[in-house]
Amino acid sequence: MLPKKFRLHADNDIKRLVRGGKTFFLPQLTLKYQVNDQKALRLGFVVSTKVDKKAVIRNKVKRRMREALRAELDNIKNGNDLLFIAKKSCIDLSLVDLKKQIQFALKTTHLYKEVNVKSVKNN
């Protein structure tokens, strides 16, 4: 489970993000993202009944998406709201493939923090 400070759970915040956020599409999931006014990273996950009618399957997909993102939390820029929306083909992905898809989406949308190359070389 994600720590509470990283959760995007208010209905108004999610609706604002869906209406006004930028979108990045992948075959297995969609990423909606937008800068927030709280200077904190907040994440949300949506798995609708279109993906699967069984709640067990939908919850499994959510848990996998959370786990795939948990390792990346320190590398993502603060001050953004991210909403990951699963598609039906997301069910068939392994955790490793899901991590690769999420990393690709974050890299392509420039949501990773900038790494200072000089400080890395000096250490």
DRENNUVEX-441173 format. One line per 3 residues: number of its first residue (from 1); for each residue x, y, z of N, C-alpha, C, O. Coordinates in nm, 2 decimals. Atoms other than C-alpha are relative to their C-alpha. Example, Ala and Ser with C-alpha at 12.3 -4.5 7.8 and 13.67 -1.06 7.14 Angstrom:
1 = 0.09:-0.12:0.00:1.23:-0.45:0.78:0.09:0.12:0.00:0.19:0.12:0.07 | -0.09:-0.11:0.00:1.37:-0.11:0.71:-0.08:0.11:0.08:-0.03:0.22:0.09
This chain:
1 = 0.08:-0.12:0.00:0.00:0.00:0.00:0.09:0.12:0.00:0.19:0.13:0.06 | -0.08:-0.13:0.01:0.12:0.35:-0.08:-0.02:0.08:0.13:-0.13:0.07:0.19 | 0.02:-0.09:-0.12:0.18:0.59:0.21:-0.11:0.10:-0.03:-0.13:0.14:-0.15
4 = 0.11:-0.09:0.01:-0.11:0.83:0.27:0.03:0.13:-0.07:-0.05:0.18:-0.15 | -0.04:-0.13:0.07:0.08:1.14:0.15:0.01:-0.01:-0.15:0.00:0.09:-0.22 | -0.01:0.02:0.15:0.11:0.99:-0.20:-0.14:-0.03:-0.06:-0.14:-0.05:-0.18
7 = 0.13:0.04:0.05:-0.26:0.91:-0.24:-0.08:0.12:-0.06:-0.09:0.22:0.00 | 0.09:-0.10:0.06:-0.49:1.10:-0.47:-0.14:-0.06:0.01:-0.18:-0.15:-0.06 | 0.12:0.07:-0.03:-0.83:1.02:-0.33:-0.12:0.09:0.00:-0.24:0.04:0.00
10 = 0.11:-0.09:0.00:-1.05:1.33:-0.33:-0.07:0.00:-0.14:0.00:0.01:-0.24 | 0.08:0.01:0.12:-1.33:1.31:-0.59:0.02:0.12:-0.09:0.04:0.11:-0.21 | -0.01:-0.12:0.08:-1.29:1.67:-0.69:0.14:0.01:-0.07:0.15:0.05:-0.18
13 = -0.14:0.00:0.06:-0.91:1.63:-0.75:0.01:-0.10:-0.12:0.07:-0.06:-0.22 | 0.00:0.10:0.11:-0.97:1.32:-0.97:-0.07:0.06:-0.12:-0.03:0.05:-0.23 | 0.08:-0.06:0.11:-1.24:1.50:-1.17:0.08:0.11:-0.07:0.08:0.13:-0.19
16 = -0.08:-0.11:0.06:-1.01:1.80:-1.22:0.11:-0.05:-0.08:0.14:0.01:-0.19 | -0.11:0.06:0.07:-0.73:1.58:-1.33:-0.05:-0.06:-0.13:0.02:-0.04:-0.24 | 0.06:0.07:0.12:-0.95:1.39:-1.58:-0.04:0.11:-0.10:-0.01:0.09:-0.22
19 = 0.04:-0.11:0.10:-1.09:1.72:-1.73:0.12:0.08:-0.05:0.12:0.10:-0.17 | -0.10:-0.10:0.04:-0.78:1.93:-1.74:0.14:-0.06:-0.02:0.23:0.02:-0.06 | -0.13:0.06:0.01:-0.48:1.69:-1.73:0.04:-0.04:-0.14:-0.04:-0.05:-0.23
22 = -0.06:0.05:0.13:-0.25:1.58:-2.01:-0.01:-0.15:0.01:-0.02:-0.21:0.11 | 0.02:0.15:0.01:-0.29:1.22:-2.13:0.11:-0.06:-0.08:0.16:-0.01:-0.18 | -0.09:0.08:0.08:-0.04:0.96:-2.24:-0.06:-0.14:-0.01:-0.09:-0.20:0.10
25 = 0.07:0.13:0.02:-0.18:0.64:-2.39:0.11:-0.11:-0.03:0.21:-0.09:-0.10 | -0.08:0.12:0.02:-0.02:0.30:-2.38:-0.11:-0.11:-0.03:-0.22:-0.10:0.00 | 0.10:0.11:0.02:-0.19:-0.03:-2.50:-0.06:-0.06:0.12:-0.18:-0.10:0.12
28 = 0.06:0.06:-0.12:-0.23:-0.15:-2.15:-0.05:0.09:0.11:-0.13:0.05:0.19 | 0.05:-0.10:-0.10:-0.29:0.17:-1.95:0.01:0.14:-0.06:0.08:0.16:-0.16 | 0.00:-0.14:0.03:-0.35:0.54:-1.97:0.05:0.08:0.12:0.02:0.04:0.23
31 = -0.05:-0.09:-0.11:-0.16:0.80:-1.77:-0.06:0.14:-0.02:-0.04:0.20:-0.12 | 0.04:-0.14:0.00:-0.33:1.13:-1.69:0.08:0.07:0.11:0.10:0.02:0.22 | -0.09:-0.07:-0.09:-0.10:1.39:-1.53:-0.02:0.15:-0.01:-0.06:0.20:-0.11
34 = 0.01:-0.15:-0.01:-0.11:1.75:-1.41:0.07:0.05:0.12:0.09:-0.02:0.22 | -0.07:-0.06:-0.11:0.08:1.98:-1.19:-0.10:0.04:0.10:-0.21:0.09:0.07 | 0.09:-0.04:-0.11:-0.08:2.03:-0.85:0.05:0.12:0.07:0.16:0.16:0.05
37 = -0.04:-0.11:-0.08:-0.07:2.32:-0.61:0.05:-0.03:0.13:0.07:0.06:0.21 | -0.04:0.04:-0.14:0.04:2.12:-0.31:0.15:-0.03:0.01:0.20:-0.06:0.11 | -0.14:0.03:0.01:0.40:2.06:-0.42:0.03:-0.14:0.06:0.14:-0.17:0.11
40 = -0.02:0.14:-0.04:0.36:1.69:-0.34:-0.05:-0.09:-0.11:-0.14:-0.06:-0.19 | 0.04:0.10:0.10:0.33:1.38:-0.56:-0.12:-0.07:0.05:-0.11:-0.13:0.17 | 0.12:0.08:-0.04:-0.01:1.22:-0.55:-0.04:-0.09:-0.11:-0.03:-0.05:-0.23
43 = 0.03:0.10:0.10:-0.11:0.90:-0.73:-0.14:-0.06:0.02:-0.19:-0.07:0.13 | 0.13:0.06:0.00:-0.44:0.75:-0.82:-0.01:-0.11:-0.10:0.07:-0.11:-0.20 | 0.01:0.12:0.09:-0.54:0.42:-0.98:-0.15:-0.03:-0.03:-0.23:-0.03:0.06
46 = 0.14:0.03:0.04:-0.86:0.34:-1.17:0.00:-0.13:-0.08:0.07:-0.15:-0.18 | 0.02:0.12:0.07:-0.96:-0.01:-1.28:-0.15:-0.02:0.00:-0.21:-0.06:0.10 | 0.15:0.00:0.01:-1.32:0.00:-1.41:-0.05:-0.14:-0.02:0.02:-0.24:-0.04
49 = 0.07:0.13:0.03:-1.57:-0.28:-1.45:0.01:-0.05:-0.14:-0.02:-0.16:-0.18 | -0.03:0.04:0.14:-1.49:-0.27:-1.82:0.12:-0.09:-0.01:0.13:-0.17:-0.10 | -0.12:0.08:0.00:-1.16:-0.43:-1.74:-0.04:-0.14:0.04:0.00:-0.24:-0.03
52 = 0.05:0.13:-0.04:-1.32:-0.72:-1.55:-0.12:0.02:0.09:-0.11:0.12:0.17 | 0.11:-0.01:-0.08:-1.65:-0.77:-1.38:0.03:-0.04:0.15:-0.04:0.01:0.24 | -0.03:0.05:-0.13:-1.49:-0.95:-1.08:0.09:0.10:0.08:0.19:0.14:0.03
55 = -0.07:-0.10:-0.08:-1.37:-0.72:-0.80:0.14:-0.06:0.04:0.23:0.01:0.06 | -0.13:0.06:-0.03:-1.09:-0.97:-0.72:0.10:0.03:-0.10:0.22:0.06:-0.07 | -0.10:-0.03:0.11:-0.93:-0.92:-1.06:0.03:0.14:0.00:0.15:0.18:-0.02
58 = -0.03:-0.15:0.01:-0.97:-0.54:-1.05:0.09:0.04:0.12:0.18:0.12:0.10 | -0.09:-0.03:-0.11:-0.81:-0.53:-0.70:0.14:-0.05:-0.02:0.24:0.01:0.02 | -0.13:0.06:0.03:-0.53:-0.75:-0.82:0.08:0.09:-0.09:0.20:0.11:-0.07
61 = -0.07:-0.09:0.10:-0.45:-0.51:-1.11:0.04:0.12:0.08:0.15:0.17:0.05 | -0.03:-0.12:-0.08:-0.46:-0.21:-0.87:0.13:-0.03:0.09:0.22:0.05:0.10 | -0.11:0.03:-0.08:-0.22:-0.39:-0.63:0.13:-0.01:-0.08:0.24:0.04:-0.04
64 = -0.12:0.01:0.08:0.02:-0.47:-0.91:0.05:0.14:-0.05:0.17:0.17:-0.05 | -0.04:-0.13:0.04:0.02:-0.11:-1.04:0.06:0.08:0.12:0.16:0.15:0.10 | -0.07:-0.06:-0.11:0.09:0.02:-0.69:0.14:-0.05:0.03:0.23:0.03:0.06
67 = -0.13:0.06:-0.03:0.37:-0.22:-0.64:0.10:0.04:-0.11:0.22:0.06:-0.08 | -0.09:-0.04:0.11:0.52:-0.13:-0.98:0.05:0.14:0.02:0.16:0.18:-0.02 | -0.04:-0.14:-0.02:0.52:0.24:-0.88:0.07:0.02:0.13:0.14:0.12:0.14
70 = -0.06:-0.03:-0.13:0.64:0.20:-0.52:0.15:0.02:-0.01:0.20:0.10:0.06 | -0.14:-0.02:0.02:1.00:0.16:-0.63:0.04:0.13:-0.07:0.16:0.17:-0.05 | -0.03:-0.12:0.08:0.98:0.46:-0.85:-0.03:0.13:0.07:-0.01:0.24:0.02
73 = 0.05:-0.12:-0.07:0.84:0.71:-0.59:0.11:0.10:0.02:0.08:0.22:0.00 | -0.11:-0.10:-0.03:1.18:0.87:-0.51:0.05:0.06:-0.13:0.11:0.17:-0.13 | -0.05:-0.05:0.12:1.25:0.92:-0.88:-0.10:0.09:-0.08:-0.06:0.15:-0.18
76 = 0.10:-0.08:0.07:0.93:1.10:-0.98:0.00:0.14:0.06:0.01:0.16:0.18 | 0.01:-0.14:-0.04:0.90:1.48:-0.97:-0.11:0.03:0.09:-0.22:-0.03:0.08 | 0.10:-0.04:-0.09:0.71:1.63:-0.68:-0.09:0.11:-0.07:-0.05:0.17:-0.17
79 = 0.09:-0.10:0.05:0.42:1.86:-0.74:-0.09:-0.04:-0.12:-0.14:0.04:-0.19 | 0.08:0.05:0.11:0.23:1.64:-0.98:-0.11:-0.10:0.05:-0.09:-0.17:0.15 | 0.10:0.10:-0.03:-0.09:1.44:-0.97:0.00:-0.09:-0.12:0.00:-0.05:-0.24
82 = 0.00:0.11:0.10:-0.08:1.11:-1.16:-0.12:-0.09:0.02:-0.14:-0.13:0.13 | 0.11:0.10:0.00:-0.38:0.89:-1.25:0.03:-0.11:-0.10:0.04:-0.08:-0.22 | -0.02:0.11:0.08:-0.32:0.55:-1.39:-0.13:-0.07:-0.02:-0.19:-0.12:0.07
85 = 0.13:0.06:0.03:-0.62:0.40:-1.57:0.03:-0.13:-0.08:0.09:-0.12:-0.19 | -0.03:0.13:0.06:-0.60:0.03:-1.65:-0.09:-0.03:-0.12:-0.21:0.01:-0.12 | 0.08:0.05:0.11:-0.72:-0.12:-1.98:-0.01:-0.15:0.02:0.06:-0.21:0.10
88 = 0.02:0.15:-0.01:-0.84:-0.48:-2.03:0.13:-0.08:-0.02:0.14:-0.18:0.04 | -0.13:0.08:0.02:-0.50:-0.60:-2.16:0.10:0.01:0.11:0.20:-0.06:0.11 | -0.09:-0.01:-0.12:-0.34:-0.49:-1.83:-0.01:-0.13:0.09:0.08:-0.15:0.16
91 = 0.01:0.12:-0.08:-0.47:-0.81:-1.67:0.10:-0.10:-0.03:0.15:-0.17:0.06 | -0.10:0.11:0.04:-0.23:-1.03:-1.87:0.14:0.04:0.02:0.23:-0.05:0.00 | -0.14:-0.04:-0.02:0.08:-0.83:-1.79:0.06:-0.06:0.13:-0.01:-0.06:0.23
94 = -0.07:0.04:-0.12:0.33:-0.97:-1.54:0.05:0.13:0.07:0.04:0.24:0.01 | -0.05:-0.11:-0.08:0.47:-0.74:-1.27:0.12:0.07:-0.07:0.13:0.19:-0.07 | -0.12:-0.06:0.07:0.80:-0.69:-1.46:-0.04:0.08:-0.12:0.01:0.19:-0.14
97 = 0.05:-0.08:0.12:0.62:-0.59:-1.78:-0.08:0.12:0.03:-0.06:0.22:-0.03 | 0.08:-0.11:-0.05:0.39:-0.36:-1.59:0.10:0.11:0.04:0.08:0.23:0.02 | -0.11:-0.10:-0.05:0.70:-0.19:-1.43:0.06:0.07:-0.13:0.08:0.19:-0.13
100 = -0.06:-0.05:0.12:0.85:-0.15:-1.78:-0.09:0.10:-0.07:-0.05:0.21:-0.11 | 0.10:-0.09:0.07:0.53:0.01:-1.92:-0.01:0.13:0.08:-0.01:0.24:0.02 | 0.01:-0.12:-0.09:0.51:0.25:-1.62:0.12:0.09:-0.01:0.12:0.21:-0.02
103 = -0.13:-0.08:0.02:0.88:0.35:-1.65:0.00:0.06:-0.13:0.05:0.18:-0.14 | 0.00:-0.06:0.13:0.84:0.41:-2.02:-0.10:0.12:0.00:-0.06:0.22:-0.06 | 0.10:-0.11:0.00:0.53:0.63:-1.96:0.06:0.12:0.08:0.05:0.23:0.04
106 = -0.06:-0.11:-0.08:0.71:0.83:-1.69:0.12:0.07:-0.07:0.14:0.19:-0.06 | -0.11:-0.05:0.07:1.02:0.87:-1.90:-0.04:0.08:-0.12:0.01:0.19:-0.14 | 0.05:-0.07:0.12:0.83:0.98:-2.21:-0.07:0.13:0.04:-0.06:0.23:-0.04
109 = 0.07:-0.12:-0.04:0.62:1.23:-2.02:0.09:0.10:0.08:0.04:0.20:0.13 | -0.10:-0.08:-0.07:0.94:1.38:-1.85:-0.05:0.02:0.15:-0.03:0.13:0.20 | 0.04:-0.01:-0.14:0.80:1.31:-1.50:0.11:-0.05:0.10:0.09:-0.04:0.22
112 = -0.11:0.04:-0.09:1.13:1.17:-1.37:0.08:0.12:0.04:0.08:0.22:-0.03 | -0.08:-0.11:-0.05:1.35:1.40:-1.16:0.13:0.01:-0.08:0.18:-0.09:-0.14 | -0.13:-0.02:0.07:1.66:1.55:-1.33:0.11:-0.05:0.09:0.11:-0.01:0.21
115 = -0.12:0.05:-0.08:1.98:1.38:-1.21:0.12:0.09:-0.03:0.15:0.12:-0.15 | -0.11:-0.08:0.02:2.27:1.61:-1.16:0.13:-0.08:-0.03:0.18:-0.15:0.07 | -0.11:0.09:0.04:2.55:1.44:-1.35:0.13:0.04:0.07:0.21:-0.05:0.11
118 = -0.12:-0.04:-0.06:2.83:1.64:-1.19:0.01:-0.05:0.14:0.12:-0.09:0.19 | 0.00:0.05:-0.14:2.73:1.54:-0.83:0.02:-0.15:0.00:0.08:-0.20:0.09 | -0.02:0.14:0.01:2.72:1.18:-0.94:0.15:-0.04:-0.03:0.20:-0.13:0.03
121 = -0.14:0.03:0.04:3.07:1.19:-1.09:0.09:0.03:0.12:0.19:-0.04:0.14 | -0.09:-0.04:-0.11:3.22:1.37:-0.79:-0.01:-0.10:0.12:0.09:-0.11:0.20 | 0.02:0.10:-0.11:3.09:1.10:-0.54:0.06:-0.13:-0.03:0.06:-0.22:0.06
